[in-house]
Amino acid sequence: MAAAFRKAAKAGQREHQERAQPRFRRQLGLLEKKKDYRRRAADYHKKQNVLKALRKKALEKNPDEFYYKMTRVQLQDGVHVIKQPKEEMTQEQLKVMRTQDLKYVEMKRVAEAKKIERMKSELHLLDAQGTQSNKHVFFFDTKKEVQEFDVATHLNTPPELVDRVCNRPTIETLQKEPVKGATHPVQLKKLAQQRKHQYSLLKQRIEREKMMFIIAQKIQARKDLLDKTAKVKVKKETVNSPAIYKFKFQRKR
């Protein structure tokens, strides 16, 4: 009962508040209260304890100690970031390696290589992507000849055919022989689109054949690892190449 009366008596007591900053010290800002001092003191002591612990850790550090994480972590903008391992193979390569064997992959690679050779023989790769890989350099003796130089006149061909890499007849050839093939702009545009489509297919087949070759190498490397001979890894596996191992030499009878 006594505790209940004490609580009831305190409920009617006056709340004593800490005084504010005096008027003549108002230019100094707010007057620091007890709770403000305790918060500031706790923060100060916390920082001092951290510095003390770091100082002790530095004094007791062994210069020869080593952790494996040291090789996988680098400092970026003051933050330790773990290096991400490089991708060894794509998801498509992993799927093929898990579902198919070496003979099937090699068969598909040979089939793609034959199709590539057949397409190259048809397209000749003369105007692939509409760009010229080679350059034709003309030499002159005077600056006047350079200023008066005209490519069409020098090559003796119409100006419309100057940009062609192949099939660039001269004016005399066009006058003697009739024009063969499509000449209408609509037909020429359609042929250009078909040729561009064929080059796109050829590029895809070349990339597919290269991928099959890499997969076959990786499958063969995994088969070679089944050998119990002592070996050392020389090069890690990447997306474009298998892992390379050096096997211990064994003399055969």
Disulfide bonds with the S-S distance in Angstrom:
none
